[in-house]
Each structure stands twice: as structure tokens, then as C-alpha cells.
Amino acid sequence: MRRLAVAGPSVALAVMLLLHLLFPGVVDPLNGLLSDYALGEGTAALFVLGMLALAAGACAAAYHLATVDPVRSAAARVLLVMASAGLVLSAVFPTDAAPVVNTLSGEIHRWSTALVFTALPGAGWILARQSRRPLPGVRALSLASVVTLAAYLLSHPGSPVAELIGGTAFYGLLERLVVVLEIVLLISISAVGHKPQTISKEIPAHAPYAENIR
């Protein structure tokens, strides 16, 4: 399951690169969103494949954490499963063509994507705080994801300050940076491998009748 937890986000990252390399004119990487690939005839299937691969990776990461630290990783696992569900919904319900979201499918896509963007760094941050061992990489990636997500939201055309900071010229690039950071974060979470402590069942030598039990 740990292999799937690493392979899923790795496939998603490869798919994102392929979409940009094989279809360079379909979506502008500076001010076009990744979700717009779902609207292209030649790019929709590849985009959905990447989303489902990432969803499978998030679910597998939750399962992996359940095997290595079932108690301390409980909250992080819930967020990972929520992110996986959000990814599936985002793949099943495509966005609307820019600039207006005016269908039920577009609304579901918008809010499920928001769930993914917030649940993954939340899972990483909680896991880093509650882990028995320090996880500086997971903590740093979680913080970087949140900061970049905030910058993306401020630069998005729907933001009241987007025009002031010129965000409409580069908000698509910021979205891609958020996605890359969260994919790397998910791979880092999958690399967490500390085992839960086990309780020794050895009978103390001074225990009553210890020599008889042995």
C-alpha cells in the first residue's frame, strides 16, 4: 500500500507535466487553471487519470499511516480520506468554462477542489505535530502549501485585491505551484515509516512465581 501511496501522486505529477508538454496551447500556464484541461477533447481523459491517481495515492497514504502509527495519525488520516473524496468529485464533475461558474457541476468542482487544497496541508501539519518523531520536511511543505494557497486566492480574479496586485496575470502559475507542493507533500507523508511502540510482555524476574511460569 505504501508503494501505491507514492506511485499515485507520482503519476499525477507526470500527467500534469505531459498535459503541458503535449498540449502547450490548450491552457495558458500563467492565467489558466489546471481544471480547464477537463474541458478539452484531447486532454480530458488524461486530466481525469491524474486526478484519480492522486485520489488513490491519498487513500493509500491514509492506510499506510494506519499501519505505522494508528493512534497519532487518526486526524491526519481523516483529512487524507476527505482529500481523496474531493479529488474523485473534482474528476467526476468538471468545471465550467471561464470566467463564470454557473452549473451544479461547476459548483461541485469548485468546492471539492477547495477541500483538496486545504485538507492535504492540514493533514501534513497535524501529522507533523502529533508524530513521535520530528517531521521537518512534512511541516515545511505543509506551511509552504498554505502560504502559496493564500497567494493564489488573493491573486484569483474573484479576489477584491487581484487587480491591485496584478494577480490576473499569474494566478494560474500559483495554482500549479500549490498543486506541485501538495503532491510532494503527499509523497513525503507516504514516507513516514515509524512503527508504534509495543508493550513488552516479559515477566520481571522478581515477580511472584516467576520461576514457575518460566
C-alpha positions as CSV (number, residue, x, y, z in Angstrom):
1,M,0.0,0.0,0.0
2,R,2.9,2.3,0.7
3,R,4.0,1.9,-2.9
4,L,0.6,3.0,-4.2
5,A,0.8,6.0,-1.8
6,V,4.0,7.1,-3.6
7,A,3.0,5.9,-7.1
8,G,-0.3,7.8,-7.1
9,P,1.0,11.3,-6.7
10,S,4.0,10.5,-8.9
11,V,1.6,9.5,-11.7
12,A,-0.4,12.7,-11.1
13,L,2.8,14.8,-11.3
14,A,3.8,13.1,-14.6
15,V,0.3,13.6,-16.0
16,M,0.5,17.3,-15.2
17,L,3.8,17.6,-17.0
18,L,2.5,15.7,-20.0
19,L,-0.5,18.0,-20.3
20,H,1.8,21.0,-20.5
21,L,4.2,19.4,-22.9
22,L,1.9,17.6,-25.3
23,F,-0.8,20.3,-25.3
24,P,1.0,23.6,-25.0
25,G,-1.7,25.8,-26.5
26,V,-4.7,24.4,-24.8
27,V,-4.4,26.2,-21.4
28,D,-2.2,29.2,-20.6
29,P,0.0,28.2,-17.7
30,L,0.2,31.8,-16.4
31,N,-3.5,32.6,-16.1
32,G,-5.4,29.4,-17.0
33,L,-6.4,26.8,-14.4
34,L,-5.5,23.1,-14.5
35,S,-9.2,22.3,-14.3
36,D,-9.6,23.8,-17.8
37,Y,-7.9,20.7,-19.2
38,A,-11.0,18.7,-18.3
39,L,-12.9,20.8,-21.0
40,G,-10.6,19.8,-23.9
41,E,-11.4,16.9,-26.1
42,G,-7.9,15.5,-26.2
43,T,-6.9,16.4,-22.6
44,A,-10.0,15.5,-20.5
45,A,-9.1,11.8,-20.2
46,L,-5.5,12.5,-19.2
47,F,-6.6,15.1,-16.7
48,V,-9.1,12.7,-15.1
49,L,-6.4,10.0,-14.9
50,G,-4.2,12.3,-13.0
51,M,-6.9,13.3,-10.5
52,L,-7.9,9.7,-9.8
53,A,-4.2,8.6,-9.4
54,L,-3.8,11.4,-6.8
55,A,-7.0,10.3,-5.1
56,A,-5.8,6.7,-4.9
57,G,-2.4,7.9,-3.5
58,A,-4.2,9.9,-0.8
59,C,-6.3,6.9,0.2
60,A,-3.3,4.7,0.2
61,A,-1.3,7.2,2.4
62,A,-4.1,7.1,4.9
63,Y,-4.0,3.3,5.0
64,H,-0.2,3.4,5.3
65,L,-0.4,5.7,8.3
66,A,-2.9,3.4,9.9
67,T,-0.4,0.6,9.9
68,V,2.6,2.6,11.2
69,D,1.0,4.9,13.7
70,P,-2.7,4.2,14.1
71,V,-3.4,6.4,17.1
72,R,-1.4,9.6,16.5
73,S,-2.2,9.7,12.8
74,A,-6.0,9.4,13.1
75,A,-6.9,13.1,12.4
76,A,-4.4,13.2,9.5
77,R,-6.0,10.1,8.0
78,V,-9.5,11.6,8.1
79,L,-8.2,14.6,6.2
80,L,-6.4,12.4,3.7
81,V,-9.6,10.4,3.0
82,M,-11.5,13.7,2.7
83,A,-9.0,14.9,0.2
84,S,-9.3,11.7,-1.8
85,A,-13.1,12.1,-1.9
86,G,-12.7,15.7,-3.1
87,L,-10.3,14.6,-5.9
88,V,-12.8,12.0,-7.1
89,L,-15.6,14.6,-7.1
90,S,-13.4,17.0,-8.9
91,A,-12.7,14.4,-11.6
92,V,-16.3,13.4,-12.0
93,F,-17.7,16.9,-12.0
94,P,-15.8,19.1,-14.4
95,T,-15.5,22.9,-14.1
96,D,-17.3,25.4,-16.2
97,A,-15.6,27.4,-18.9
98,A,-14.0,30.5,-17.5
99,P,-14.8,33.1,-16.3
100,V,-18.2,32.2,-14.7
101,V,-19.3,29.1,-12.7
102,N,-23.0,28.7,-13.5
103,T,-23.8,25.0,-13.3
104,L,-24.1,22.5,-10.5
105,S,-21.1,20.5,-11.9
106,G,-19.0,23.7,-11.7
107,E,-20.0,24.4,-8.2
108,I,-19.3,20.9,-7.0
109,H,-15.9,21.0,-8.7
110,R,-15.1,24.4,-7.1
111,W,-15.8,23.3,-3.6
112,S,-14.4,19.8,-3.9
113,T,-11.1,21.4,-5.2
114,A,-11.1,23.8,-2.2
115,L,-11.5,20.8,0.1
116,V,-8.4,19.1,-1.5
117,F,-6.3,22.3,-1.3
118,T,-7.0,22.7,2.4
119,A,-7.2,19.1,3.6
120,L,-3.8,18.0,2.3
121,P,-1.7,20.6,4.1
122,G,-3.9,20.2,7.1
123,A,-3.2,16.5,7.2
124,G,0.6,17.2,6.9
125,W,0.6,19.8,9.6
126,I,-1.4,17.7,12.1
127,L,0.8,14.7,11.3
128,A,4.0,16.6,11.9
129,R,2.7,18.0,15.2
130,Q,1.5,14.7,16.6
131,S,4.2,12.4,15.3
132,R,6.6,10.8,17.8
133,R,9.5,11.7,15.6
134,P,10.2,15.2,14.1
135,L,9.0,15.6,10.5
136,P,10.5,18.9,9.4
137,G,10.1,18.2,5.8
138,V,6.3,17.5,6.1
139,R,5.9,20.5,8.3
140,A,7.8,22.8,5.9
141,L,5.8,21.5,2.9
142,S,2.5,22.0,4.7
143,L,3.4,25.6,5.6
144,A,4.6,26.3,2.1
145,S,1.4,24.9,0.6
146,V,-0.7,27.1,2.9
147,V,1.3,30.3,2.1
148,T,1.2,29.6,-1.6
149,L,-2.5,28.8,-1.5
150,A,-3.2,32.1,0.2
151,A,-1.2,33.9,-2.5
152,Y,-3.2,32.1,-5.2
153,L,-6.6,33.0,-3.6
154,L,-5.5,36.7,-3.3
155,S,-4.5,36.7,-7.0
156,H,-7.5,34.9,-8.3
157,P,-9.9,37.1,-10.4
158,G,-12.6,36.7,-7.8
159,S,-10.4,38.3,-5.1
160,P,-11.0,42.0,-4.3
161,V,-7.3,42.7,-4.4
162,A,-6.5,40.7,-7.5
163,E,-6.4,43.9,-9.7
164,L,-4.3,45.8,-7.2
165,I,-1.5,43.1,-7.2
166,G,-1.8,42.2,-10.8
167,G,-2.8,38.7,-9.9
168,T,-4.8,38.0,-13.1
169,A,-1.5,37.8,-14.9
170,F,0.0,34.9,-12.9
171,Y,-2.7,33.2,-10.7
172,G,-2.6,30.1,-12.9
173,L,1.1,29.7,-12.2
174,L,0.5,30.0,-8.5
175,E,-2.2,27.3,-8.7
176,R,0.3,25.0,-10.4
177,L,2.8,25.7,-7.6
178,V,0.2,24.8,-5.0
179,V,-0.5,21.5,-6.8
180,V,3.2,20.6,-7.1
181,L,3.8,21.4,-3.4
182,E,0.8,19.3,-2.3
183,I,1.8,16.4,-4.5
184,V,5.3,16.4,-3.0
185,L,3.8,16.8,0.5
186,L,1.7,13.6,-0.1
187,I,4.8,11.7,-1.2
188,S,6.5,12.9,2.0
189,I,3.6,11.8,4.1
190,S,3.8,8.4,2.5
191,A,7.5,8.2,3.5
192,V,6.6,8.4,7.2
193,G,7.6,4.9,8.5
194,H,7.9,4.9,12.3
195,K,6.2,2.0,14.0
196,P,4.0,2.2,17.0
197,Q,5.7,1.3,20.3
198,T,5.0,-2.2,21.5
199,I,4.4,-3.2,25.1
200,S,6.9,-5.7,26.4
201,K,5.3,-8.9,27.8
202,E,8.5,-10.0,29.6
203,I,7.8,-11.1,33.2
204,P,10.0,-9.4,35.7
205,A,12.4,-11.7,37.5
206,H,11.2,-10.5,40.9
207,A,7.5,-11.3,40.1
208,P,5.8,-13.9,42.4
209,Y,6.1,-17.4,41.0
210,A,8.2,-16.1,38.1
211,E,10.5,-19.1,38.2
212,N,7.4,-21.4,38.0
213,I,6.0,-19.5,35.0
214,R,9.3,-19.7,33.2
